[in-house]
Amino acid sequence: MIEAFVAITVLLIAVLGPLTLLTRAINDGNYAKNQVTSSFLLQEGLDLVVAESSRLSASSQFSSLGSVCVYVSPCRIFLASKKTVTIDSSSDFSLYTDINGVYSHDTSGSATKTIFTRKVWFEDVNDGVVGRFTSPTIAKKAFVETSWTTKGLTRTQQSSVIVYNSYE
């Protein structure tokens, strides 16, 4: 009886060790996948900000970005069509995927909600100093933040880019 108990214990340890490592490897792989996806969504957000701000800098809409999309009230940014970037002030920052796996804020059709969100907001840059309001705005500092929630934990990544007014 003791020999059987010892044999079962040895087999149990021999089987549970690798299974624990395998479970940990799968969890770490999923975390890495989500972190890379979030990084790509963050970079896409920065690219969309740069593309849209170069179009807007020739109009008065560029100056209004810092008053509409601020840290306490961020906006969404997404590619509405192949050539149209949209910045809107909706409070739903969730990203969805379409049947092709393309991420967007579009909820129509067969869109599937993902674990990711993306926000964008702007701050004025005056004389190269963010937040000083005594001189004219020479640029906008755009912040993009992506986050995802898994197993009850929220992870966040944030980056920024400064876009200069081309008309001043």
N, C-alpha and C positions, 0 to 999 in steps of 0.2 A: 504494500500500500504506500509506503514512504517512497519507494523507488518510482512508482507511478506519479506521485505528487511532484517529486523532483523533476521527472521527465516533462510533465505538463508545464511546470514553471519555466523550465529552460526553453521549451518550445514557444511558450507565450512571450517571453522576453525576446526571443529570436524573431518572432513575427511582428510584435508591436513596435519595436525599434524602427525598422524600415518603414512601417506604415505611418508612424509619427513624422518621420523625415519627409515622406512623400506628401503628406497633408500640408506640412509647412512649406514645401517647395511649390505646391499648387497655389497656396495663399499668397506667397511672395510673388509668384508669376502674375497673378491677377492684379496685385497692387502695382507692379511695374507696368503692366499693360495700361491700367487706368492713369498712371502718372504720365506715361508717354502720350496717351490720347489727350489728356488735359494740356500738356505742353504744346501739342499741335494745334489744339483749339485756341490756346492763348496766342500763339504766333499768328494764326489766321485772323484773330481779332485785331492784333497790331497791324497786320497788312491791310485789313479793311479800313482801319482808322486812317492810315497813311493815304490810301487810295481815295477815300471820301474827302479827307481834308484838303487834298490837292485840288479837287473839284470845287469844294466850297470856298477855298481861300480867295477866289476871285469875286465872291459875293458877300453880302452882309451876314449870311447864315453862319459863316465861320465864327464870327464874334459872339453869336448867340449860343454856341455850343456850351460854353462855360457857365451859362446861367440856367440852361435846361438840364444838362446832365452833370450833376455834381455828386460828391461822395455820398451825401445823405439821400440823394434821389438819383441813382444811376440809371443808365439807359441800356437798351439792347442794341447790338450791331450785328447785322447779318447780310448775306447776299440774297436779295429778294428775287433776282433773276440773274441771268448770266453776266449782265453788265450794270446792275443796279444795286448799290449798297444802301441799306436802310438803317438809320439810327432812329429809334423811337423810344418813348418814355413808358413803355408797358412795365408792369411790375412782375410779370412772369418771365423769369430769366432761364427757365428750363430749356434745354436743348432736346430736339427730337431728331430721329433719323427717318429718312424715306426708304423706299424699297431698294434703293441703290446704296444705302448706307451713308448717305450724305447728311451731315449735321446741319440743322438750322433751327430757327424758332417757329417754323411753319407747322401748325397742328392739323392742317387739312389732309384729306385723303387717308392714306394708310400710314401716317406718321406714328412712330413709336417713341414714347417718352424714354429718355436715357437718364443716367444718374448724374449727368453733367449740367452745370449752369455756367453762363458767361455774362458778365456785366462790363460796362464801360462808363467812365466819367472823365471830365476834363477840369483842369485848373489853368488859370491865366498865368502866363510867364511875362513879367514886366522887367525890362532891363536885365534879363537873364536870371531873375530871382523869382522863384515860385511863391505866390501868395502876397507879394507887395503890390498895393493898389494905388500908388501915387503917380505912376507913370503909365504911358499907353501900353496896351498889350502888344507884345511883339511875337508871341507864340502861344500855343496851347500845349500843355503837357497832358497827354492822354494816358489813362490808366486802364488796363484790361485785367480782369480777374476771372479765373475759372475755378470752379470747385466741384467736388463730387462727394457723395455720401455712400459709404458702404459699411455694413455691419454696425450701423449707428454712429460711425465716426465721420466727420466732415474734414476733408483735406482741401487746401486752397493754394493756388499759385497766382502770383500777381507780377505784372511787368508794366513798363511805361515807355513812352516814346515822346519826344518833343517835336512838334510840327510847327514850322515857322510860317507866318503870314507872307505870302509871296507878293502881295499888293502894297505892302507898307515899306 
